[in-house]
Every structure is written in C-alpha cells, then in structure tokens.
Amino acid sequence: MKKVIVSILAVGAFIFLTGCEEKPKTRDYYKQHVEEAKVKVQECAKKERMSKNEQEDCSNAKFVTEAGTNTWEGKSDPNALKYE
C-alpha cells in the first residue's frame, strides 16, 4: 500500500513540476512587445542552462530583435533577377 501511495505522489509531483513551466511567447507576441524582447534577449545571454521552452522563448525574442537589422525584410528589389 505504501508503494502505491509513494508512486501516486511521485507521479503527481512530476506532473506538477512539468506543468508549471511557462509556455514560450511567440514571435508575433514579441513583434508587438519589442522592448520586452530586447530585455528577454539580454536575460537569455546571461543564462548557462535553459529548458526547451526557455530556448524557444529566447529564440523568438532574438529573431524579432534581429529582424530590425535585416535591411531586406519587407522590401523587394524588382531588378534583382534582371540581366544586363
């Protein structure tokens, strides 16, 4: 009987600990909250270890902050494929 109770408590603790982790924010979220994305990127740079969700969150924040440095984003060059 004790083994059953211990097993149930162990499974419950595992579910509780894995379920409490915050889901990663999307790129769309960070596009609307650019300042928060910049802060997140700085926080991520200081971390030595991250969970999978933290890695995804950091990746999304970094993508949005670096998108502003890409000069081709949202632009097209109509002469790019023309031969002279």
SVG drawing of the C-alpha trace seen along z (x, -y; Angstrom):
<svg xmlns="http://www.w3.org/2000/svg" viewBox="-2 -49 28 51">
<polyline fill="none" stroke="black" stroke-width="0.4" points="0.0,0.0 2.9,-2.4 4.4,-1.7 1.1,-2.7 0.9,-6.0 4.5,-6.8 4.1,-6.1 1.0,-8.3 2.8,-11.1 5.8,-10.8 3.7,-11.0 1.7,-13.9 5.0,-15.8 6.3,-15.1 3.1,-16.4 3.1,-19.5 6.7,-20.3 6.5,-19.9 3.1,-21.7 4.3,-24.8 6.7,-25.9 5.6,-28.9 4.9,-28.4 7.2,-30.3 6.0,-33.5 5.5,-33.6 7.3,-35.8 4.1,-37.6 3.9,-38.5 7.4,-39.8 6.7,-41.8 4.1,-43.7 6.3,-44.0 9.8,-44.8 11.2,-46.3 10.3,-43.2 12.0,-41.1 15.2,-43.2 15.1,-42.6 14.5,-38.9 17.5,-38.6 19.7,-40.2 18.4,-37.8 18.9,-34.8 22.6,-35.8 23.3,-35.5 21.8,-32.0 24.0,-29.0 21.2,-26.4 17.7,-26.6 14.8,-24.3 13.4,-23.6 10.6,-26.2 13.1,-28.8 15.3,-28.1 12.2,-28.6 11.2,-31.8 14.8,-33.2 14.9,-32.2 11.6,-34.0 12.8,-37.2 16.1,-37.1 14.5,-36.7 12.3,-39.8 15.2,-41.9 17.5,-40.9 14.7,-41.4 15.2,-45.1 18.8,-44.8 17.9,-42.9 17.7,-45.6 15.9,-43.3 13.0,-42.5 9.7,-43.7 11.5,-45.0 11.9,-43.7 14.2,-44.6 12.3,-44.5 15.6,-44.5 17.2,-41.6 16.6,-39.0 17.3,-41.1 20.3,-40.5 22.1,-43.4"/>
</svg>
